[in-house]
Amino acid sequence: MLEPAEFARWFRLAAPYSQYLADIPARERPSWDASAARAALTPAQASLVRSWPRRMNVLVISGSWCGDCVAQVPMLGAIAAAHPADPAGTDGPGIDLRLLERNAHMELADRLRICGGHRVPTVVFLNEDFDFVSVFGDRTLSRYRAIAAQKLGAACPLPGALPELNEYAATLRDWLNEFERVALLLALSPKLLARHAESR
């Protein structure tokens, strides 16, 4: 895995979510705009995100041309918007979401392959020091269940894994669950507990 200094360098090169959206080519913008308009947390979900006490740096390798990115990256944007981190800060709470276009940054994409492939979106969760915490992508469990049901068919059933009726809401919940898992990992980190106890 990359060292914190390497992750910090890539993070500084990455675009904030709003800038990434602004830079999407015109031919791809309508689908992104529609997906962004749909992405929203419930009040309870937004309240949960605002309760997280640590800074979370989130680096996404995306592809503006990719259907999975079009569907899911705005979900990440909605989660980050519920508790934005100070972009000039280093350790205050909140989520700092940054994105890199995969085809322009193959050096990093090569280092973060999933199942041997250049999958997008690939989401790397980092702590305030840019230590690696988690990687998640390219599709959530709910999305894979829906695809498996379509492609594997009745000849290969997945016990207990029927696709949800509202796959969109289920996929957003999957992403939110991963963000919460990382948030709790950060909140319970001995290193960060000791640091933040000293700063009180």
C-alpha positions in Angstrom: 0.0 0.0 0.0 1.1 3.6 -0.6 2.8 5.5 2.2 1.0 8.5 3.8 3.2 11.0 2.0 2.3 9.4 -1.4 -1.4 9.5 -0.6 -1.1 13.2 0.5 0.6 14.0 -2.8 -2.2 12.4 -4.8 -4.8 14.0 -2.6 -3.4 17.5 -3.2 -3.6 16.8 -7.0 -7.2 15.7 -6.8 -10.2 17.9 -7.4 -12.9 18.7 -4.8 -16.2 17.2 -5.8 -17.7 20.4 -7.1 -14.7 21.1 -9.3 -14.7 17.5 -10.6 -18.4 18.0 -11.6 -17.6 21.3 -13.3 -14.8 19.7 -15.4 -16.9 16.8 -16.7 -17.2 16.9 -20.5 -20.4 18.4 -21.9 -21.4 15.2 -23.6 -21.4 13.4 -20.2 -22.8 16.2 -18.1 -26.6 15.5 -18.5 -26.3 12.0 -16.8 -24.1 13.4 -14.1 -26.5 16.3 -13.5 -29.5 14.0 -13.2 -27.7 11.7 -10.8 -26.5 14.6 -8.7 -30.0 15.9 -8.5 -31.2 12.5 -7.2 -28.5 12.0 -4.6 -29.8 13.1 -1.2 -29.6 11.8 2.4 -32.6 11.5 4.7 -32.5 13.9 7.7 -31.6 11.0 9.9 -28.7 9.9 7.6 -27.4 13.5 7.5 -27.6 13.8 11.3 -25.6 10.6 11.6 -22.9 11.9 9.2 -22.6 15.2 11.2 -22.0 13.2 14.4 -18.7 11.8 13.3 -15.9 13.4 15.3 -12.8 12.8 13.1 -11.6 14.2 9.8 -11.9 11.7 6.9 -9.9 12.3 3.7 -11.6 10.4 0.9 -9.8 10.0 -2.4 -11.8 8.7 -5.4 -10.5 7.3 -8.6 -13.4 8.0 -11.0 -14.2 8.0 -14.7 -16.6 10.6 -16.0 -17.6 8.1 -18.8 -18.3 5.3 -16.4 -22.0 4.4 -15.6 -21.1 3.1 -12.1 -19.4 6.4 -11.3 -22.3 8.4 -12.7 -24.6 6.4 -10.4 -22.5 6.3 -7.3 -20.1 9.3 -7.1 -23.0 11.7 -6.5 -23.9 9.6 -3.5 -20.4 10.1 -2.1 -20.9 13.8 -2.8 -24.1 13.9 -0.8 -22.5 12.1 2.1 -19.5 14.5 2.1 -21.8 17.5 1.8 -23.6 16.6 5.0 -20.4 17.2 7.0 -17.8 19.0 5.0 -14.3 19.4 6.4 -12.4 22.6 6.3 -10.2 22.2 3.1 -7.5 24.3 4.7 -7.6 22.4 8.0 -5.7 19.3 8.9 -7.5 17.6 11.8 -10.9 19.2 12.3 -13.9 16.9 11.8 -15.7 16.4 8.5 -15.2 14.7 5.2 -12.9 16.1 2.5 -13.8 14.4 -0.7 -11.4 14.6 -3.7 -11.5 13.0 -7.1 -9.0 12.0 -9.8 -9.9 11.0 -13.3 -8.6 7.5 -13.8 -7.3 7.7 -17.3 -5.3 10.8 -16.5 -3.7 9.2 -13.4 -2.9 5.6 -14.4 0.2 5.5 -12.2 -2.1 5.6 -9.1 -4.8 3.4 -10.8 -2.2 0.7 -11.4 -1.4 0.7 -7.7 -5.0 0.4 -6.6 -6.4 -2.4 -8.8 -9.3 -4.4 -7.6 -9.4 -8.0 -8.7 -6.6 -7.3 -11.0 -8.5 -4.6 -12.9 -8.7 -0.8 -13.1 -12.2 -0.5 -11.5 -14.0 2.7 -10.9 -15.0 4.2 -8.7 -12.3 3.1 -6.3 -12.6 4.9 -3.0 -9.7 5.2 -0.6 -10.4 6.3 2.9 -7.6 8.1 4.7 -7.2 9.5 8.2 -6.1 13.1 9.0 -2.5 12.0 8.6 -3.2 10.4 5.2 -2.7 6.9 6.7 -4.5 4.3 4.7 -7.8 3.2 6.4 -9.8 1.4 3.8 -10.5 0.9 0.1 -14.0 0.3 -1.3 -15.3 -0.1 -4.8 -16.3 -0.5 -7.6 -19.8 -1.5 -6.7 -21.6 -2.0 -3.4 -23.1 -5.3 -2.3 -26.6 -4.2 -3.3 -25.5 -3.3 -6.8 -23.6 -6.6 -7.2 -26.7 -8.5 -6.0 -28.8 -6.8 -8.6 -26.3 -7.5 -11.4 -25.8 -11.1 -10.3 -29.6 -11.6 -10.4 -29.7 -10.4 -13.9 -26.6 -12.1 -15.3 -26.3 -15.3 -13.3 -30.0 -16.1 -13.5 -32.0 -18.8 -11.8 -29.4 -21.4 -12.6 -27.1 -19.8 -10.0 -29.2 -18.4 -7.2 -27.6 -16.4 -4.4 -29.2 -17.6 -1.1 -30.5 -14.8 1.0 -29.2 -12.2 -1.5 -32.3 -11.1 -3.4 -32.0 -7.7 -4.9 -33.7 -4.9 -3.0 -36.8 -3.4 -4.5 -35.2 0.1 -4.2 -31.7 -0.6 -5.4 -30.7 3.0 -5.5 -31.6 3.5 -1.8 -29.9 0.3 -0.9 -26.7 1.3 -2.7 -26.6 4.7 -1.0 -27.1 2.8 2.3 -24.2 0.5 1.5 -21.9 3.5 0.9 -23.1 5.2 4.0 -22.4 2.0 6.0 -18.8 2.0 4.7 -18.4 5.7 5.6 -19.8 5.0 9.1 -17.5 2.0 9.5 -14.5 4.1 8.7 -15.8 6.9 11.0 -16.0 4.5 13.9 -12.6 3.1 13.2 -11.2 6.7 13.3 -13.1 7.6 16.4 -11.8 4.5 18.2 -8.2 4.7 16.9 -5.8 4.7 19.9 -3.4 7.0 18.0 -6.2 9.6 17.2 -7.8 9.2 20.7 -4.5 10.1 22.3 -3.9 13.0 20.0 -7.3 14.6 20.4 -7.4 14.0 24.1 -4.2 16.1 24.4 -5.8 18.9 22.3 -8.8 19.3 24.6 
